[in-house]
Amino acid sequence: MADENPDKKNKQAKAKKAATGTGKSKKSAEKKADGKAPAKKATAKKTESKAAKKETKKAAAKKEAPKKAAKAKKAPAKKAAPKPPATAPVVRASARYVRIAPRKARLIADQVRGMHIEKARALLQFSPRGAAGDIQKLIDSAAANAENNHDMIGDEMTIKSITVDEGPTLKRFRPRAQGRATPIHKRTSHIAVALTPAED
């Protein structure tokens, strides 16, 4: 009887060990299965999010495509810029180093500016001022340029602009009483005229 009891005890101990081993193995297997399950869920979520992002990008690209096409269609539909109006030809003439003070010449230039060439000639012919002769010669020269260089009628022009600029001053001295010398400034002018065809 004594021999049978230890055998039974050994068998029972082995059975318990086996039972506990299977329990541990079951628990470890369950833990492994639980660990794998969240990993699988996470990967599934990642793939779903990537697919959703791709779909949204495609949808946005589809929406932008018709807009780009519409812009491309509208671009050639722009009207051509209007051509600037044809400007009237301008005939120029200039006289430099004219021996008259600019202040005196400007008085005549202001009277003549904007006038028809025939009226300007009549005014200058009967003007008592000394600068009238020089300005009349310059206007006649500009009219000759129009006829010879631009094939235009010289008598059908208007004075578009006339400017009088100051040239170099000739400095001279005059002897005066008690051994003094007073300066004399002999001023010069640069006169420029521009003519355009008269409007009917």
N, CA, C and O of each residue as an XYZ file, in Angstrom:
800
protein
N       0.840     -1.184      0.000
C       0.000      0.000      0.000
C       0.876      1.235      0.000
O       0.574      2.259     -0.612
N       1.979      1.084      0.719
C       2.891      2.229      0.780
C       3.441      2.570     -0.592
O       3.629      3.747     -0.900
N       3.712      1.536     -1.452
C       4.234      1.768     -2.809
C       3.190      2.382     -3.711
O       3.533      3.185     -4.578
N       1.929      2.032     -3.538
C       0.860      2.523     -4.417
C       0.626      4.019     -4.180
O       0.384      4.772     -5.122
N       0.700      4.437     -2.919
C       0.395      5.865     -2.613
C       1.377      6.824     -3.298
O       0.951      7.822     -3.880
N       2.702      6.533     -3.238
C       3.609      7.461     -3.931
C       3.355      7.497     -5.422
O       3.470      8.561     -6.031
N       3.016      6.379     -6.031
C       2.720      6.373     -7.468
C       1.510      7.229     -7.774
O       1.483      8.004     -8.730
N       0.521      7.060     -6.933
C      -0.699      7.877     -7.138
C      -0.368      9.369     -6.992
O      -0.812     10.220     -7.763
N       0.459      9.640     -5.931
C       0.821     11.038     -5.690
C       1.586     11.617     -6.892
O       1.348     12.756     -7.293
N       2.508     10.820     -7.462
C       3.280     11.278     -8.631
C       2.385     11.545     -9.820
O       2.528     12.540    -10.531
N       1.428     10.597    -10.016
C       0.492     10.759    -11.130
C      -0.358     12.015    -10.962
O      -0.576     12.773    -11.908
N      -0.831     12.213     -9.737
C      -1.673     13.391     -9.460
C      -0.864     14.696     -9.653
O      -1.366     15.694    -10.171
N       0.410     14.641     -9.211
C       1.259     15.831     -9.359
C       1.507     16.154    -10.835
O       1.475     17.314    -11.246
N       1.753     15.106    -11.618
C       1.965     15.303    -13.057
C       0.720     15.867    -13.735
O       0.782     16.752    -14.589
N      -0.437     15.296    -13.301
C      -1.704     15.757    -13.874
C      -1.934     17.232    -13.558
O      -2.406     17.995    -14.402
N      -1.587     17.626    -12.307
C      -1.748     19.037    -11.917
C      -0.814     19.936    -12.732
O      -1.197     21.008    -13.201
N       0.461     19.444    -12.884
C       1.417     20.226    -13.660
C       0.937     20.418    -15.100
O       1.022     21.502    -15.679
N       0.432     19.313    -15.646
C      -0.059     19.375    -17.015
C      -1.216     20.360    -17.116
O      -1.320     21.153    -18.051
N      -2.093     20.269    -16.091
C      -3.265     21.168    -16.093
C      -2.813     22.622    -15.993
O      -3.288     23.484    -16.732
N      -1.896     22.879    -15.078
C      -1.414     24.263    -14.916
C      -0.658     24.725    -16.161
O      -0.763     25.881    -16.569
N       0.122     23.790    -16.772
C       0.862     24.120    -18.002
C      -0.082     24.478    -19.136
O       0.141     25.427    -19.887
N      -1.167     23.669    -19.239
C      -2.126     23.956    -20.316
C      -2.827     25.278    -20.062
O      -3.138     26.030    -20.986
N      -3.072     25.546    -18.762
C      -3.709     26.844    -18.414
C      -2.818     28.009    -18.789
O      -3.260     29.003    -19.366
N      -1.510     27.853    -18.434
C      -0.558     28.927    -18.782
C      -0.453     29.092    -20.283
O      -0.432     30.208    -20.801
N      -0.387     27.958    -20.977
C      -0.242     28.020    -22.443
C      -1.472     28.663    -23.074
O      -1.388     29.422    -24.040
N      -2.649     28.315    -22.471
C      -3.887     28.935    -22.999
C      -3.857     30.449    -22.810
O      -4.201     31.229    -23.698
N      -3.413     30.831    -21.564
C      -3.375     32.273    -21.271
C      -2.389     33.002    -22.197
O      -2.682     34.079    -22.716
N      -1.199     32.379    -22.391
C      -0.193     33.001    -23.264
C      -0.696     33.085    -24.702
O      -0.466     34.066    -25.409
N      -1.394     32.015    -25.114
C      -1.954     32.007    -26.471
C      -2.992     33.104    -26.616
O      -3.052     33.797    -27.632
N      -3.836     33.253    -25.544
C      -4.856     34.315    -25.598
C      -4.203     35.694    -25.661
O      -4.621     36.575    -26.412
N      -3.110     35.852    -24.799
C      -2.417     37.136    -24.818
C      -1.830     37.426    -26.194
O      -1.925     38.548    -26.690
N      -1.224     36.417    -26.808
C      -0.638     36.591    -28.151
C      -1.720     36.971    -29.149
O      -1.546     37.866    -29.977
N      -2.842     36.266    -29.047
C      -3.958     36.544    -29.962
C      -4.463     37.958    -29.759
O      -4.768     38.664    -30.719
N      -4.551     38.379    -28.458
C      -5.020     39.747    -28.163
C      -4.029     40.785    -28.700
O      -4.436     41.829    -29.209
N      -2.719     40.494    -28.585
C      -1.689     41.414    -29.084
C      -1.740     41.553    -30.595
O      -1.552     42.640    -31.140
N      -2.001     40.422    -31.273
C      -2.058     40.453    -32.737
C      -3.304     41.195    -33.223
O      -3.264     41.899    -34.232
N      -4.411     41.030    -32.492
C      -5.680     41.617    -32.938
C      -5.602     43.146    -33.020
O      -6.018     43.695    -34.040
N      -5.083     43.888    -31.984
C      -5.006     45.347    -32.119
C      -4.063     45.780    -33.227
O      -4.303     46.788    -33.891
N      -2.972     45.008    -33.436
C      -2.038     45.357    -34.503
C      -2.736     45.269    -35.849
O      -2.562     46.122    -36.720
N      -3.541     44.205    -35.998
C      -4.285     44.044    -37.251
C      -5.291     45.178    -37.435
O      -5.472     45.691    -38.539
N      -5.945     45.563    -36.328
C      -6.920     46.659    -36.404
C      -6.238     47.967    -36.785
O      -6.769     48.737    -37.586
N      -5.039     48.224    -36.203
C      -4.309     49.467    -36.500
C      -3.915     49.536    -37.971
O      -4.053     50.576    -38.615
N      -3.419     48.404    -38.497
C      -3.025     48.397    -39.916
C      -4.238     48.603    -40.818
O      -4.167     49.285    -41.840
N      -5.363     47.991    -40.407
C      -6.584     48.163    -41.198
C      -7.019     49.623    -41.205
O      -7.448     50.152    -42.230
N      -6.900     50.276    -40.026
C      -7.278     51.704    -39.942
C      -6.365     52.563    -40.808
O      -6.827     53.480    -41.487
N      -5.040     52.258    -40.780
C      -4.084     53.022    -41.579
C      -4.405     52.926    -43.069
O      -4.405     53.925    -43.789
N      -4.680     51.690    -43.516
C      -4.991     51.500    -44.940
C      -6.266     52.238    -45.316
O      -6.367     52.819    -46.396
N      -7.259     52.206    -44.388
C      -8.517     52.920    -44.666
C      -8.278     54.429    -44.768
O      -8.822     55.090    -45.653
N      -7.446     54.979    -43.839
C      -7.177     56.425    -43.860
C      -6.426     56.821    -45.133
O      -6.716     57.864    -45.718
N      -5.451     55.989    -45.574
C      -4.720     56.270    -46.807
C      -5.661     56.274    -48.005
O      -5.580     57.144    -48.873
N      -6.552     55.290    -48.039
C      -7.510     55.208    -49.143
C      -8.421     56.438    -49.153
O      -8.728     56.977    -50.217
N      -8.854     56.881    -47.969
C      -9.725     58.057    -47.880
C      -8.997     59.310    -48.372
O      -9.574     60.139    -49.076
N      -7.704     59.438    -47.986
C      -6.921     60.596    -48.432
C      -6.766     60.608    -49.951
O      -6.884     61.655    -50.587
N      -6.503     59.447    -50.518
C      -6.365     59.363    -51.971
C      -7.654     59.772    -52.667
O      -7.634     60.481    -53.673
N      -8.786     59.310    -52.111
C     -10.078     59.647    -52.711
C     -10.337     61.151    -52.659
O     -10.829     61.739    -53.622
N      -9.999     61.771    -51.512
C     -10.217     63.221    -51.390
C      -9.331     63.997    -52.364
O      -9.762     64.983    -52.961
N      -8.055     63.526    -52.518
C      -7.153     64.173    -53.472
C      -7.691     64.057    -54.891
O      -7.650     65.023    -55.653
N      -8.191     62.890    -55.246
C      -8.742     62.695    -56.587
C      -9.939     63.605    -56.816
O     -10.088     64.203    -57.882
N     -10.799     63.700    -55.790
C     -11.990     64.543    -55.914
C     -11.593     66.010    -56.096
O     -12.174     66.721    -56.916
N     -10.584     66.461    -55.313
C     -10.118     67.856    -55.434
C      -9.525     68.103    -56.814
O      -9.761     69.149    -57.419
N      -8.744     67.125    -57.316
C      -8.140     67.273    -58.642
C      -9.219     67.348    -59.719
O      -9.098     68.108    -60.680
N     -10.277     66.550    -59.547
C     -11.378     66.583    -60.516
C     -12.078     67.934    -60.507
O     -12.480     68.445    -61.552
N     -12.221     68.517    -59.295
C     -12.878     69.826    -59.197
C     -12.010     70.924    -59.816
O     -12.522     71.832    -60.471
N     -10.680     70.834    -59.603
C      -9.782     71.862    -60.128
C      -9.631     71.760    -61.649
O      -9.418     72.767    -62.323
N      -9.742     70.557    -62.177
C      -9.551     70.363    -63.614
C     -10.540     71.187    -64.446
O     -10.106     71.853    -65.386
N     -11.869     71.179    -64.146
C     -12.774     72.013    -64.938
C     -12.496     73.508    -64.791
O     -12.686     74.269    -65.740
N     -12.039     73.940    -63.585
C     -11.720     75.360    -63.392
C     -10.559     75.772    -64.290
O     -10.603     76.815    -64.943
N      -9.490     74.915    -64.315
C      -8.342     75.218    -65.163
C      -8.738     75.264    -66.635
O      -8.280     76.119    -67.393
N      -9.599     74.323    -67.020
C     -10.058     74.293    -68.414
C     -10.841     75.559    -68.745
O     -10.693     76.127    -69.827
N     -11.679     75.998    -67.797
C     -12.465     77.217    -68.027
C     -11.555     78.428    -68.164
O     -11.779     79.278    -69.026
N     -10.506     78.513    -67.301
C      -9.563     79.627    -67.392
C      -8.830     79.608    -68.727
O      -8.616     80.647    -69.350
N      -8.446     78.393    -69.160
C      -7.742     78.274    -70.431
C      -8.635     78.717    -71.589
O      -8.151     79.296    -72.562
N      -9.929     78.446    -71.485
C     -10.855     78.876    -72.531
C     -11.045     80.386    -72.507
O     -11.147     81.024    -73.555
N     -11.092     80.958    -71.293
C     -11.330     82.395    -71.176
C     -10.119     83.204    -71.653
O     -10.285     84.304    -72.180
N      -8.907     82.674    -71.475
C      -7.692     83.419    -71.808
C      -7.665     83.886    -73.266
O      -7.409     85.068    -73.499
N      -7.916     83.025    -74.262
C      -7.878     83.519    -75.640
C      -9.035     84.445    -75.982
O      -9.000     85.125    -77.007
N     -10.065     84.481    -75.133
C     -11.230     85.296    -75.430
C     -11.001     86.772    -75.136
O     -11.883     87.591    -75.396
N      -9.809     87.141    -74.586
C      -9.527     88.539    -74.285
C      -9.455     89.350    -75.570
O      -8.938     88.893    -76.589
N      -9.990     90.571    -75.494
C      -9.988     91.445    -76.665
C      -8.593     92.033    -76.856
O      -7.872     92.294    -75.893
N      -8.235     92.230    -78.104
C      -6.945     92.847    -78.409
C      -6.959     94.294    -77.937
O      -7.982     94.975    -78.010
N      -5.814     94.751    -77.455
C      -5.722     96.119    -76.936
C      -5.996     97.107    -78.066
O      -5.488     96.931    -79.173
N      -6.799     98.155    -77.800
C      -7.114     99.113    -78.865
C      -5.858     99.851    -79.319
O      -5.010    100.226    -78.509
N      -5.762    100.047    -80.605
C      -4.583    100.709    -81.159
C      -4.634    102.197    -80.809
O      -5.697    102.815    -80.874
N      -3.494    102.769    -80.440
C      -3.498    104.202    -80.136
C      -3.821    105.012    -81.381
O      -3.459    104.602    -82.484
N      -4.494    106.155    -81.235
C      -4.839    106.957    -82.408
C      -3.580    107.477    -83.098
O      -2.575    107.774    -82.453
N      -3.660    107.576    -84.398
C      -2.505    108.026    -85.176
C      -2.193    109.475    -84.827
O      -3.063    110.344    -84.903
N      -0.947    109.727    -84.443
C      -0.543    111.080    -84.066
C      -0.140    111.863    -85.311
O       0.416    111.312    -86.262
N      -0.433    113.154    -85.280
C      -0.098    114.021    -86.408
C       1.416    114.193    -86.491
O       2.087    114.267    -85.462
N       1.962    114.256    -87.718
C       3.407    114.454    -87.849
C       3.826    115.832    -87.331
O       3.075    116.803    -87.422
N       5.029    115.889    -86.793
C       5.561    117.133    -86.219
C       6.821    117.519    -86.987
O       7.730    116.709    -87.165
N       6.858    118.783    -87.442
C       8.016    119.311    -88.162
C       8.717    120.306    -87.239
O       8.075    121.192    -86.675
N      10.039    120.161    -87.086
C      10.776    120.992    -86.139
C      11.837    121.836    -86.848
O      12.361    121.484    -87.904
N      12.119    122.967    -86.205
C      13.230    123.823    -86.635
C      13.740    124.558    -85.403
O      12.974    124.834    -84.479
N      15.031    124.875    -85.390
C      15.597    125.546    -84.217
C      16.667    126.548    -84.646
O      17.362    126.361    -85.645
N      16.772    127.600    -83.870
C      17.824    128.610    -84.063
C      18.570    128.743    -82.746
O      17.964    128.949    -81.695
N      19.876    128.624    -82.812
C      20.680    128.653    -81.599
C      21.585    129.889    -81.594
O      21.971    130.417    -82.637
N      21.900    130.321    -80.381
C      22.782    131.474    -80.160
C      22.257    132.755    -80.837
O      23.033    133.537    -81.385
N      20.956    132.950    -80.791
C      20.358    134.173    -81.341
C      20.683    135.317    -80.382
O      20.496    135.191    -79.172
N      21.175    136.440    -80.933
C      21.663    137.523    -80.063
C      20.499    138.399    -79.604
O      20.361    139.556    -80.002
N      19.679    137.807    -78.762
C      18.600    138.554    -78.120
C      18.336    137.929    -76.757
O      18.526    136.726    -76.578
N      17.906    138.727    -75.810
C      17.662    138.223    -74.455
C      16.446    137.296    -74.462
O      15.451    137.605    -75.118
N      16.503    136.166    -73.746
C      15.356    135.237    -73.732
C      14.076    135.890    -73.201
O      12.977    135.566    -73.651
N      14.225    136.807    -72.245
C      13.047    137.456    -71.676
C      12.284    138.257    -72.740
O      11.054    138.291    -72.728
N      13.014    138.900    -73.659
C      12.381    139.684    -74.718
C      11.788    138.778    -75.800
O      10.725    139.069    -76.348
N      12.499    137.654    -76.110
C      12.014    136.752    -77.151
C      10.753    135.997    -76.700
O       9.893    135.670    -77.518
N      10.653    135.724    -75.391
C       9.482    134.983    -74.899
C       8.193    135.789    -75.029
O       7.116    135.206    -75.151
N       8.282    137.104    -75.007
C       7.089    137.933    -75.172
C       6.441    137.695    -76.532
O       5.216    137.642    -76.639
N       7.267    137.552    -77.576
C       6.743    137.291    -78.917
C       6.318    135.828    -79.053
O       5.299    135.533    -79.677
N       7.097    134.914    -78.470
C       6.777    133.479    -78.571
C       5.415    133.181    -77.943
O       4.660    132.365    -78.471
N       5.096    133.827    -76.834
C       3.800    133.601    -76.173
C       2.640    134.102    -77.026
O       1.545    133.542    -76.969
N       2.866    135.143    -77.809
C       1.808    135.658    -78.678
C       1.521    134.708    -79.836
O       0.375    134.563    -80.263
N       2.580    134.059    -80.342
C       2.464    133.262    -81.571
C       2.039    131.819    -81.295
O       1.475    131.173    -82.178
N       2.292    131.301    -80.100
C       2.071    129.886    -79.788
C       0.604    129.487    -80.015
O      -0.311    130.142    -79.516
N       0.395    128.389    -80.786
C      -0.941    127.857    -81.047
C      -1.660    128.498    -82.218
O      -2.772    128.082    -82.541
N      -1.076    129.487    -82.864
C      -1.728    130.186    -83.978
C      -1.508    129.458    -85.298
O      -0.586    128.654    -85.431
N      -2.377    129.754    -86.281
C      -2.164    129.287    -87.651
C      -0.970    130.037    -88.218
O      -0.711    131.176    -87.828
N      -0.237    129.407    -89.137
C       1.027    129.981    -89.605
C       0.812    131.304    -90.345
O       1.654    132.197    -90.253
N      -0.289    131.445    -91.071
C      -0.555    132.693    -91.801
C      -0.829    133.850    -90.835
O      -0.344    134.963    -91.039
N      -1.613    133.579    -89.780
C      -1.900    134.621    -88.789
C      -0.632    135.009    -88.032
O      -0.417    136.181    -87.722
N       0.204    134.012    -87.739
C       1.451    134.289    -87.025
C       2.362    135.167    -87.877
O       2.998    136.080    -87.352
N       2.437    134.906    -89.189
C       3.271    135.719    -90.074
C       2.777    137.170    -90.124
O       3.570    138.112    -90.123
N       1.453    137.326    -90.167
C       0.896    138.681    -90.206
C       1.208    139.434    -88.916
O       1.537    140.620    -88.946
N       1.103    138.740    -87.782
C       1.386    139.392    -86.501
C       2.849    139.783    -86.387
O       3.174    140.876    -85.925
N       3.729    138.884    -86.810
C       5.165    139.139    -86.691
C       5.627    140.226    -87.662
O       6.564    140.970    -87.373
N       4.972    140.309    -88.797
C       5.382    141.295    -89.801
C       5.192    142.735    -89.291
O       5.975    143.628    -89.616
N       4.143    142.937    -88.490
C       3.840    144.284    -88.030
C       4.159    144.482    -86.545
O       3.736    145.474    -85.951
N       4.898    143.551    -85.942
C       5.271    143.704    -84.536
C       6.477    144.640    -84.420
O       7.430    144.513    -85.188
N       6.444    145.582    -83.463
C       7.579    146.502    -83.320
C       8.761    145.909    -82.551
O       9.810    146.548    -82.463
N       8.622    144.731    -82.006
C       9.680    144.156    -81.162
C      10.784    143.554    -82.026
O      10.549    143.068    -83.132
N      11.995    143.605    -81.478
C      13.158    143.150    -82.234
C      13.185    141.644    -82.443
O      13.723    141.175    -83.446
N      12.607    140.862    -81.505
C      12.644    139.398    -81.620
C      11.694    138.873    -82.692
O      11.776    137.707    -83.077
N      10.787    139.735    -83.179
C       9.785    139.276    -84.150
C      10.448    138.811    -85.444
O      10.022    137.821    -86.039
N      11.495    139.524    -85.885
C      12.154    139.152    -87.137
C      12.821    137.786    -87.041
O      12.712    136.981    -87.965
N      13.509    137.515    -85.941
C      14.183    136.221    -85.778
C      13.171    135.076    -85.699
O      13.389    134.015    -86.285
N      12.078    135.284    -84.986
C      11.074    134.220    -84.849
C      10.357    133.993    -86.178
O      10.004    132.859    -86.502
N      10.136    135.068    -86.957
C       9.498    134.898    -88.261
C      10.386    134.075    -89.197
O       9.897    133.204    -89.916
N      11.677    134.353    -89.185
C      12.606    133.566    -90.011
C      12.570    132.088    -89.613
O      12.602    131.206    -90.471
N      12.503    131.828    -88.312
C      12.494    130.444    -87.830
C      11.218    129.715    -88.254
O      11.270    128.543    -88.625
N      10.075    130.401    -88.202
C       8.804    129.781    -88.608
C       8.829    129.489    -90.111
O       8.346    128.443    -90.545
N       9.387    130.403    -90.907
C       9.502    130.159    -92.352
C      10.406    128.956    -92.635
O      10.148    128.179    -93.554
N      11.469    128.810    -91.835
C      12.370    127.660    -92.008
C      11.652    126.347    -91.698
O      11.837    125.351    -92.397
N      10.833    126.352    -90.646
C      10.085    125.146    -90.296
C       9.075    124.784    -91.384
O       8.877    123.607    -91.683
N       8.433    125.801    -91.977
C       7.479    125.552    -93.075
C       8.203    124.971    -94.288
O       7.673    124.088    -94.963
N       9.416    125.464    -94.568
C      10.202    124.923    -95.684
C      10.590    123.467    -95.405
O      10.590    122.642    -96.319
N      10.921    123.146    -94.146
C      11.231    121.748    -93.792
C      10.027    120.848    -94.048
O      10.176    119.722    -94.523
N       8.835    121.349    -93.733
C       7.619    120.555    -93.946
C       7.410    120.260    -95.425
O       7.019    119.152    -95.792
N       7.668    121.250    -96.274
C       7.454    121.059    -97.714
C       8.521    120.154    -98.327
O       8.202    119.258    -99.110
N       9.770    120.382    -97.979
C      10.868    119.677    -98.658
C      11.164    118.293    -98.073
O      11.526    117.375    -98.808
N      11.011    118.142    -96.759
C      11.399    116.875    -96.109
C      10.216    115.957    -95.826
O      10.395    114.742    -95.741
N       9.015    116.507    -95.678
C       7.871    115.682    -95.271
C       6.724    115.701    -96.283
O       5.669    115.120    -96.027
N       6.914    116.359    -97.423
C       5.883    116.438    -98.470
C       4.552    116.948    -97.908
O       3.502    116.347    -98.134
N       4.609    118.041    -97.188
C       3.413    118.659    -96.620
C       3.293    120.090    -97.158
O       4.247    120.651    -97.697
N       2.106    120.659    -97.000
C       1.869    122.027    -97.453
C       2.277    122.979    -96.337
O       1.720    122.928    -95.241
N       3.245    123.844    -96.610
C       3.813    124.709    -95.577
C       2.863    125.770    -95.073
O       2.974    126.207    -93.927
N       1.909    126.201    -95.928
C       0.992    127.276    -95.536
C      -0.196    126.764    -94.733
O      -1.005    127.562    -94.259
N      -0.320    125.438    -94.570
C      -1.460    124.880    -93.832
C      -0.975    124.180    -92.554
O      -1.284    123.017    -92.294
N      -0.217    124.926    -91.789
C       0.357    124.386    -90.546
C      -0.040    125.287    -89.382
O      -0.390    126.454    -89.556
N       0.029    124.701    -88.187
C      -0.169    125.482    -86.964
C       1.070    125.344    -86.081
O       1.784    124.343    -86.143
N       1.307    126.346    -85.273
C       2.472    126.328    -84.383
C       2.085    125.550    -83.135
O       1.402    126.066    -82.250
N       2.533    124.296    -83.078
C       2.196    123.437    -81.925
C       2.916    123.902    -80.678
O       2.303    124.029    -79.618
N       4.211    124.158    -80.792
C       4.980    124.621    -79.633
C       6.122    125.504    -80.095
O       6.670    125.331    -81.183
N       6.467    126.459    -79.238
C       7.627    127.316    -79.472
C       8.248    127.606    -78.110
O       7.572    128.083    -77.198
N       9.526    127.317    -77.982
C      10.224    127.490    -76.703
C      11.444    128.374    -76.895
O      12.098    128.345    -77.938
N      11.735    129.160    -75.869
C      12.911    130.036    -75.872
C      13.737    129.690    -74.644
O      13.300    129.915    -73.516
N      14.918    129.148    -74.855
C      15.821    128.789    -73.763
C      17.012    129.745    -73.744
O      17.357    130.362    -74.752
N      17.625    129.848    -72.572
C      18.742    130.775    -72.419
C      20.029    130.137    -72.917
O      20.344    128.992    -72.593
N      20.767    130.908    -73.715
C      22.058    130.455    -74.201
C      23.182    131.058    -73.362
O      22.916    131.629    -72.304
N      24.419    130.943    -73.806
C      25.542    131.518    -73.050
C      25.496    133.050    -73.076
O      25.009    133.659    -74.029
N      26.003    133.638    -72.029
C      26.015    135.100    -71.902
C      27.410    135.629    -72.216
O      28.405    135.152    -71.670
N      27.468    136.614    -73.094
C      28.742    137.272    -73.422
C      28.966    138.391    -72.411
O      28.134    139.290    -72.286
N      30.050    138.343    -71.710
C      30.327    139.328    -70.659
C      31.336    140.361    -71.167
O      32.449    140.028    -71.575
N      30.912    141.604    -71.128
C      31.767    142.710    -71.536
C      31.806    143.739    -70.398
O      30.984    143.703    -69.483
N      32.772    144.650    -70.476
C      32.898    145.690    -69.445
C      32.986    147.067    -70.120
O      33.526    147.223    -71.215
N      32.433    148.043    -69.418
C      32.411    149.408    -69.936
C      33.108    150.330    -68.927
O      32.796    150.315    -67.736
N      34.041    151.119    -69.420
C      34.707    152.048    -68.486
C      33.752    153.153    -68.027
O      32.991    153.718    -68.812
N      33.825    153.435    -66.726
C      32.981    154.476    -66.149
C      33.845    155.484    -65.394
O      35.073    155.401    -65.395
N      33.189    156.410    -64.771
C      33.891    157.516    -64.102
C      34.733    157.009    -62.939
O      34.446    155.979    -62.330
N      35.786    157.777    -62.655
C      36.688    157.522    -61.529
C      37.374    156.146    -61.617
O      37.656    155.513    -60.600
N      37.633    155.706    -62.849
C      38.396    154.478    -63.062
C      37.615    153.184    -62.826
O      38.204    152.105    -62.755
N      36.297    153.293    -62.706
C      35.500    152.067    -62.507
C      35.249    151.379    -63.851
O      35.416    151.968    -64.919
N      34.830    150.080    -63.754
C      34.392    149.312    -64.932
C      33.100    148.591    -64.566
O      33.045    147.829    -63.601
N      32.068    148.848    -65.357
C      30.767    148.194    -65.077
C      30.549    147.051    -66.070
O      30.883    147.186    -67.248
N      29.983    145.911    -65.600
C      29.798    144.770    -66.522
C      28.602    144.977    -67.448
O      27.615    145.620    -67.090
N      28.721    144.421    -68.628
C      27.614    144.390    -69.588
C      27.401    142.928    -69.962
O      28.342    142.257    -70.385
N      26.167    142.424    -69.809
C      25.826    141.033    -70.130
C      25.057    140.998    -71.450
O      23.930    141.484    -71.537
N      25.666    140.435    -72.444
C      25.002    140.291    -73.752
C      24.455    138.856    -73.824
O      25.198    137.909    -74.083
N      23.157    138.720    -73.592
C      22.532    137.405    -73.479
C      22.175    136.847    -74.852
O      21.927    137.592    -75.800
N      22.154    135.502    -74.937
C      21.763    134.822    -76.177
C      20.626    133.840    -75.881
O      20.378    133.483    -74.729
N      19.949    133.417    -76.940
C      18.763    132.554    -76.793
C      18.852    131.382    -77.762
O      19.443    131.480    -78.838
N      18.242    130.261    -77.344
C      18.025    129.109    -78.224
C      16.511    128.991    -78.429
O      15.766    128.759    -77.477
N      16.064    129.152    -79.681
C      14.631    129.140    -79.989
C      14.321    127.876    -80.788
O      15.038    127.540    -81.731
N      13.253    127.180    -80.408
C      12.829    125.952    -81.098
C      11.338    126.027    -81.414
O      10.536    126.445    -80.578
N      10.973    125.614    -82.641
C       9.584    125.673    -83.107
C       9.178    124.285    -83.593
O       9.979    123.575    -84.202
N       7.909    123.894    -83.316
C       7.352    122.644    -83.821
C       6.017    122.947    -84.503
O       5.143    123.578    -83.909
N       5.862    122.496    -85.749
C       4.635    122.736    -86.521
C       3.902    121.416    -86.754
O       4.522    120.359    -86.876
N       2.569    121.496    -86.814
C       1.732    120.333    -87.138
C       0.713    120.760    -88.197
O       0.404    121.946    -88.319
N       0.190    119.797    -88.961
C      -0.838    120.163    -89.954
C      -2.070    120.773    -89.275
O      -2.487    120.340    -88.201
N      -2.639    121.787    -89.932
C      -3.811    122.457    -89.371
C      -5.028    121.548    -89.500
O      -5.209    120.878    -90.517
N      -5.860    121.531    -88.458
C      -7.100    120.731    -88.482
C      -8.182    121.496    -89.224
O      -8.364    122.699    -89.038
N      -8.905    120.752    -90.084
C      -9.973    121.404    -90.873
C     -11.185    121.663    -89.969
O     -12.193    122.202    -90.427
